[in-house]
């Protein structure tokens, strides 16, 4: 080692832990991993920060490689205890014959024979794993050792908030598969896969996750389905009668439930709704509920089931998204929690009933004594846009100076201060068929999760250190 390198090493190790951490925050994932490997002293100084930022939250998928890595992390004496949240991606490996997933290179060539063989093997492996119950078994094995994990989420999208490298936050193993196969891996982002029942696959993933929670007796307080492209079917909520007591033990611990519904079965919805209600009855301690669905799906039967079944719950946070209400049920649902509700968010909600208006709903909210947060985004009334008057833009022609905001958020002290804020909002309300709405409105509520770094390069022990960057965290939160 040259004298200059020795001096630089000496100067760096003389820095306080606070300064070393500050320097590390500006490094990309690969450089951060290299810094940790320089010496035992630096590794020791960075370990807690490393565990906090890379192992508080991680995302996996239902493949053997991905789930085995989760098991390896859960077995790690130092890292397993840091995991607070597990995300399961809905990644499904398409049959290699689906040529539309081929990543063509600069020369326009498709995958090699070696890549096709790898893709075929991975496809068959996932089919075997998920059809023979291996996914439940492996996930259960990991959950049993994750004593501090309190949240489980299911996603069908890649988060773009990995700040260290400016890359997407993917399920562990997804990048490796795409690199070695030359094919894309389906995550619900496209609809070109043949012979894939997307909502059926999501329902399978939900059933696997729920079964693993029950079998492992994981102390799960939040179960979240934050999907953009798929919704749950009635079969996702079915649990056999002989396992009801185990299910009840697990679900009574839940405080947060987030669902995205697709269909509850038969046209009348009765059979599917009954299956759905039977599970909701086992969640008496919910304090937070998010409820999304397709805007083209009849929301009334499942909403009525949810409203009546969860009536005794002490709900303090309520979020609705992506549906049109043809009755006054949404107002009844919200007002059911008049005394306890502290947070309310409504996203892409349409009202079509003449007796229910946004002005009327806002008027109701003035009398919610605990409300301190309210957000309204991209809503309509009788198929007309709803906006809120903003500051005039005097640089525009007179007929376009009034800016209508499509997203508004209120934060105020409960009581008089929030009541005044809602009254002011009512005065700004405008309904117009072709309203000029501010395009800078925030994204859908299911996107609000703040994920950041993760890396497969810098994992320890039995976890492969040579893989690609795919895991993640929420910046230690």
C-alpha positions in Angstrom: 0.0 0.0 0.0 1.4 3.4 -1.0 2.1 6.1 1.6 -0.7 8.3 0.1 -3.3 5.5 0.4 -2.2 4.8 4.0 -2.5 8.5 4.8 -6.0 8.6 3.2 -7.1 5.5 5.0 -5.8 6.9 8.3 -7.6 10.2 7.8 -10.9 8.6 6.9 -10.8 6.2 9.9 -10.1 9.2 12.1 -13.5 10.7 11.2 -16.3 10.5 13.7 -19.1 8.0 13.0 -21.4 10.9 12.2 -19.2 12.2 9.4 -18.6 8.7 8.0 -22.4 8.3 7.8 -22.8 11.7 6.2 -20.2 10.7 3.5 -21.9 7.3 2.9 -25.3 9.0 2.2 -23.8 10.4 -1.0 -22.6 7.1 -2.4 -24.3 4.8 -4.8 -25.1 1.3 -3.8 -22.0 -0.3 -5.2 -19.7 2.3 -3.8 -21.5 2.1 -0.4 -20.9 -1.7 -0.4 -17.2 -1.2 -1.3 -16.8 1.3 1.5 -18.2 -1.2 4.0 -15.6 -3.8 2.9 -12.6 -1.6 3.3 -11.9 -2.7 6.9 -13.6 -4.1 10.0 -13.6 -0.6 11.6 -15.6 1.0 8.8 -17.9 -2.0 8.6 -18.7 -1.7 12.3 -19.3 2.1 12.0 -21.7 1.6 9.1 -23.5 -1.6 10.2 -26.5 -0.1 12.0 -27.0 2.4 9.2 -26.6 -0.4 6.6 -29.2 -2.6 8.4 -31.6 0.3 8.8 -31.5 1.5 5.2 -31.3 -1.9 3.4 -33.2 -4.3 5.7 -36.0 -2.4 7.3 -38.2 -3.2 4.3 -37.5 -5.6 1.5 -39.5 -6.8 -1.6 -39.6 -10.4 -2.8 -41.6 -12.5 -5.2 -43.0 -16.0 -5.4 -39.9 -17.8 -6.9 -37.6 -20.2 -5.1 -34.6 -17.9 -5.5 -36.3 -14.9 -4.1 -38.0 -16.7 -1.2 -34.8 -18.5 -0.3 -33.1 -15.2 0.1 -35.9 -14.0 2.4 -35.3 -17.2 4.5 -31.6 -16.5 4.5 -32.2 -13.0 5.8 -34.6 -14.2 8.5 -31.9 -16.7 9.6 -29.3 -14.0 9.9 -28.7 -13.2 13.6 -28.1 -9.5 13.0 -30.2 -8.6 10.0 -33.4 -10.6 10.5 -34.4 -8.6 13.5 -34.3 -5.3 11.5 -37.0 -6.4 9.0 -40.2 -4.5 9.9 -42.0 -4.8 6.5 -42.1 -7.4 3.8 -43.4 -6.6 0.3 -44.5 -9.4 -2.0 -44.5 -8.5 -5.7 -47.0 -10.1 -8.0 -44.2 -11.0 -10.5 -45.2 -13.9 -12.6 -42.8 -15.5 -15.1 -44.5 -15.8 -18.5 -44.2 -18.9 -20.6 -41.1 -18.3 -22.8 -43.2 -18.8 -26.0 -44.7 -15.3 -25.3 -42.3 -13.6 -27.8 -43.7 -10.2 -27.0 -41.6 -10.2 -23.9 -38.3 -10.6 -25.7 -35.8 -7.8 -25.1 -34.2 -7.2 -28.4 -30.7 -5.9 -28.4 -29.1 -3.2 -30.5 -28.7 -5.7 -33.4 -32.4 -6.7 -33.1 -31.6 -10.2 -31.9 -33.7 -12.0 -29.4 -32.6 -14.3 -26.5 -30.0 -16.9 -27.1 -30.7 -20.6 -26.7 -29.1 -20.5 -23.3 -31.4 -17.7 -22.2 -34.4 -19.5 -23.5 -33.4 -22.6 -21.6 -33.0 -20.6 -18.4 -36.4 -18.9 -18.9 -38.1 -22.2 -19.5 -36.6 -23.7 -16.4 -37.6 -20.6 -14.2 -41.1 -20.7 -15.7 -41.6 -24.4 -14.8 -40.0 -23.9 -11.4 -42.4 -21.2 -10.5 -45.4 -23.2 -11.8 -44.3 -26.1 -9.6 -43.6 -24.0 -6.6 -46.9 -22.2 -6.7 -49.0 -25.3 -7.6 -47.5 -27.6 -5.0 -47.7 -25.2 -2.0 -44.0 -24.5 -1.9 -44.6 -20.8 -1.9 -46.7 -21.0 1.3 -44.1 -23.3 2.9 -41.1 -21.1 2.2 -42.9 -17.9 3.2 -44.1 -19.5 6.4 -40.6 -20.6 7.2 -39.3 -17.0 6.8 -42.2 -15.4 8.7 -41.6 -17.7 11.7 -38.2 -16.1 12.3 -39.2 -12.5 11.7 -40.2 -11.6 15.2 -40.2 -7.8 14.5 -42.1 -7.8 11.2 -45.4 -6.0 11.6 -46.4 -5.1 8.0 -47.0 -7.2 4.9 -47.8 -5.6 1.6 -48.7 -6.9 -1.9 -47.7 -4.8 -5.0 -48.1 -5.1 -8.7 -45.7 -2.2 -9.6 -42.1 -1.1 -9.1 -41.5 1.9 -7.0 -39.3 4.6 -8.6 -38.0 6.0 -5.3 -34.7 4.2 -4.9 -32.7 7.4 -4.3 -29.1 6.1 -4.2 -29.1 4.9 -7.8 -32.1 6.5 -9.4 -33.5 3.1 -10.3 -36.8 1.3 -9.7 -37.3 -0.7 -6.5 -37.9 -4.2 -7.7 -38.7 -7.6 -6.2 -35.5 -9.5 -5.3 -34.5 -11.7 -8.2 -36.4 -9.8 -10.9 -33.3 -8.2 -12.4 -31.3 -11.4 -12.3 -34.2 -13.2 -14.2 -34.4 -10.5 -16.9 -30.6 -10.5 -17.3 -30.2 -14.2 -17.7 -33.4 -14.9 -19.7 -33.6 -11.9 -22.0 -37.3 -11.7 -21.2 -39.4 -9.2 -19.2 -41.0 -10.4 -16.0 -44.7 -9.7 -15.7 -45.8 -7.6 -12.8 -49.2 -6.3 -13.9 -47.7 -3.4 -15.7 -48.7 -4.8 -19.1 -51.6 -6.9 -20.3 -49.9 -8.8 -23.2 -49.2 -12.0 -21.3 -51.2 -14.9 -22.8 -52.9 -17.4 -20.5 -52.4 -15.4 -17.4 -55.4 -14.7 -15.2 -54.1 -11.5 -13.6 -56.8 -11.0 -10.9 -56.7 -14.8 -10.2 -52.9 -14.5 -9.8 -53.3 -11.6 -7.4 -55.9 -13.6 -5.4 -53.4 -16.5 -5.3 -50.7 -14.3 -4.0 -53.0 -12.9 -1.3 -54.1 -16.4 -0.2 -50.4 -17.4 0.0 -49.5 -14.4 2.1 -52.5 -14.8 4.4 -51.9 -18.6 4.8 -48.2 -17.9 5.7 -49.2 -15.3 8.2 -51.6 -17.7 9.9 -49.3 -20.7 9.8 -46.3 -18.8 11.1 -48.3 -16.9 13.7 -46.7 -13.7 12.5 -47.7 -10.7 14.7 -48.9 -8.8 11.6 -50.6 -5.4 12.3 -50.9 -4.2 8.7 -52.0 -6.2 5.7 -52.0 -4.1 2.5 -52.9 -4.8 -1.1 -51.7 -1.7 -2.9 -52.1 -2.6 -6.6 -52.7 -0.4 -9.6 -53.7 -2.9 -12.3 -55.3 -5.8 -10.5 -58.0 -6.4 -7.9 -58.9 -9.2 -5.6 -61.6 -11.7 -6.3 -64.0 -13.4 -3.8 -61.9 -16.6 -3.7 -59.0 -14.6 -2.1 -61.1 -14.3 1.1 -62.0 -17.9 1.4 -60.5 -19.8 4.2 -61.6 -23.4 5.1 -63.8 -23.9 8.1 -61.3 -26.1 9.9 -58.8 -23.2 10.0 -61.1 -20.5 11.1 -59.8 -20.4 14.7 -56.2 -20.0 13.5 -57.4 -17.3 11.1 -59.3 -15.5 13.8 -56.2 -15.4 16.1 -54.1 -13.8 13.3 -56.7 -11.3 12.0 -57.7 -9.9 15.4 -54.2 -8.4 15.6 -54.7 -6.4 12.4 -55.0 -2.6 12.8 -54.5 -1.6 9.2 -56.2 -3.2 6.1 -55.8 -2.0 2.5 -57.8 -3.7 -0.3 -58.2 -3.4 -4.0 -61.3 -5.3 -5.1 -62.0 -6.6 -8.6 -65.1 -8.8 -8.3 -66.9 -10.7 -5.6 -68.3 -13.4 -7.8 -71.9 -13.9 -9.1 -73.8 -11.0 -10.7 -75.8 -10.4 -7.6 -72.6 -10.6 -5.5 -74.3 -12.5 -2.7 -72.1 -15.5 -2.5 -68.8 -13.6 -2.9 -70.0 -10.9 -0.5 -70.7 -13.6 2.1 -67.2 -15.0 1.8 -65.8 -11.5 2.0 -67.9 -10.6 5.1 -66.9 -13.8 6.9 -63.3 -12.7 6.9 -64.0 -9.0 7.8 -65.8 -10.2 10.9 -62.5 -11.5 12.2 -60.9 -8.0 12.2 -62.5 -6.2 15.2 -59.5 -4.0 16.0 -59.1 -2.2 12.7 -58.2 1.5 13.0 -57.2 2.2 9.4 -59.0 1.1 6.2 -58.1 1.8 2.6 -60.6 0.6 0.0 -59.9 0.8 -3.8 -61.6 -0.8 -6.8 -62.1 -0.4 -10.5 -64.2 2.6 -11.6 -66.1 0.3 -13.8 -67.0 -2.1 -11.1 -70.2 -2.0 -9.0 -68.9 -1.0 -5.6 -72.2 -0.9 -3.7 -72.5 -4.6 -2.6 -69.0 -4.9 -1.2 -69.1 -1.4 0.3 -72.4 -2.2 2.1 -70.8 -5.4 3.4 -67.7 -3.5 4.5 -69.8 -0.8 6.2 -72.1 -3.1 8.1 -69.4 -5.6 9.1 -66.8 -3.1 10.3 -69.3 -0.8 12.0 -68.0 -1.7 15.5 -64.3 -1.0 14.6 -62.6 2.1 16.0 -61.7 3.4 12.5 -59.6 6.6 12.6 -58.1 6.6 9.1 -60.3 6.0 6.0 -59.2 6.1 2.4 -61.4 5.5 -0.7 -60.2 5.3 -4.3 -61.2 4.6 -7.9 -64.9 4.1 -7.9 -68.2 5.7 -8.7 -70.9 5.8 -6.1 -74.5 5.7 -7.4 -76.1 5.9 -4.0 -75.5 7.8 -0.7 -73.7 4.9 0.8 -70.2 6.5 0.7 -71.6 9.3 2.8 -73.2 6.9 5.2 -69.9 4.9 5.4 -67.9 8.0 6.2 -70.4 9.5 8.7 -70.5 6.1 10.5 -67.2 7.1 12.0 -68.1 10.8 12.7 -66.7 10.7 16.2 -63.5 8.8 15.7 -62.3 9.7 12.1 -59.1 11.7 12.1 -57.8 11.2 8.6 -59.9 11.0 5.4 -58.6 10.7 1.8 -60.7 10.4 -1.4 -59.1 9.7 -4.7 -60.9 9.4 -8.1 -64.3 9.2 -6.6 -67.4 9.9 -8.7 -70.8 10.9 -7.3 -73.9 10.4 -9.6 -76.7 10.6 -7.1 -78.6 14.0 -7.4 -79.2 14.2 -3.6 -75.5 13.6 -2.8 -73.1 16.4 -3.8 -69.5 17.3 -2.8 -70.8 20.4 -1.2 -73.1 18.4 0.9 -70.4 15.9 1.9 -68.0 18.7 2.8 -70.8 20.2 4.9 -71.1 16.9 6.8 -67.3 16.9 7.4 -67.5 20.2 9.2 -69.0 18.4 12.2 -66.3 15.7 12.5 -64.7 16.6 15.9 -61.5 14.5 15.5 -60.8 15.2 11.8 -57.3 16.7 11.3 -56.3 15.6 7.8 -58.5 15.7 4.7 -57.4 15.1 1.0 -59.5 15.2 -2.1 -58.0 14.3 -5.6 -59.5 14.0 -9.1 -63.2 13.7 -8.1 -66.3 14.2 -10.2 -70.0 14.9 -9.8 -72.5 13.7 -12.3 -69.6 13.0 -14.7 -68.4 16.7 -14.4 -65.0 17.7 -13.1 -64.8 19.1 -9.6 -62.1 21.6 -9.0 -61.1 24.2 -6.4 -60.3 27.8 -7.2 -56.6 28.6 -6.9 -54.6 31.7 -7.5 -55.3 33.5 -10.8 -52.6 33.3 -13.4 -52.5 36.8 -14.9 -50.1 35.8 -17.6 -52.9 33.9 -19.3 -55.8 35.2 -21.3 -58.7 36.5 -19.2 -60.9 33.5 -19.9 -58.2 31.1 -18.6 -56.8 33.0 -15.7 -58.7 31.1 -13.0 -56.7 28.0 -12.1 -58.7 25.0 -10.8 -56.8 22.7 -8.5 -57.8 19.0 -8.9 -56.1 18.0 -5.6 -56.4 19.7 -2.3 -55.2 18.7 1.2 -56.1 20.2 4.5 -54.1 19.9 7.7 -55.6 21.6 10.8 -56.3 21.2 14.4 -59.5 19.2 15.1 -62.5 21.2 15.8 -63.0 24.9 15.0 -59.8 25.2 12.9 -60.6 22.3 10.6 -64.2 23.3 10.4 -63.2 26.8 9.1 -60.7 25.2 6.7 -63.5 23.0 5.2 -65.9 25.9 5.0 -63.3 27.9 3.0 -62.8 24.9 0.8 -66.5 24.7 0.1 -66.4 28.4 -1.1 -63.6 27.4 -3.6 -65.5 24.5 -5.1 -66.3 24.6 -8.8 -68.1 22.1 -11.0 -67.4 22.4 -14.7 -67.7 20.0 -17.6 -64.3 21.1 -19.1 -62.6 22.5 -16.1 -59.0 23.5 -16.4 -57.5 21.3 -13.7 -54.0 21.6 -12.4 -51.9 18.7 -13.7 -49.5 18.8 -10.8 -51.9 17.0 -8.5 -50.3 14.2 -6.4 -50.5 10.6 -7.4 -52.9 8.0 -6.3 -52.9 7.1 -2.6 -51.5 3.7 -3.1 -48.3 5.2 -4.5 -47.6 7.1 -1.3 -45.2 4.5 0.1 -41.8 6.0 0.3 -39.3 3.3 -0.7 -35.7 3.9 -1.1 -32.5 1.9 -1.2 -31.8 -1.7 -1.5 -29.1 -3.9 -2.8 -28.3 -7.5 -3.3 -24.6 -6.6 -3.8 -24.0 -5.7 -0.2 -25.8 -8.5 1.7 -24.0 -10.7 4.2 -23.5 -14.3 5.2 -25.4 -16.8 3.1 -27.0 -14.1 1.0 -25.5 -13.8 -2.4 -23.2 -10.8 -2.7 -22.8 -10.9 -6.4 -26.4 -10.3 -7.5 -28.1 -7.2 -8.8 -29.7 -4.4 -6.9 -33.3 -5.2 -6.2 -34.3 -5.2 -2.6 -35.3 -2.1 -0.7 -36.3 -0.1 2.3 -38.2 3.0 3.3 -35.3 5.1 4.3 -35.3 3.5 7.7 -38.8 4.7 8.6 
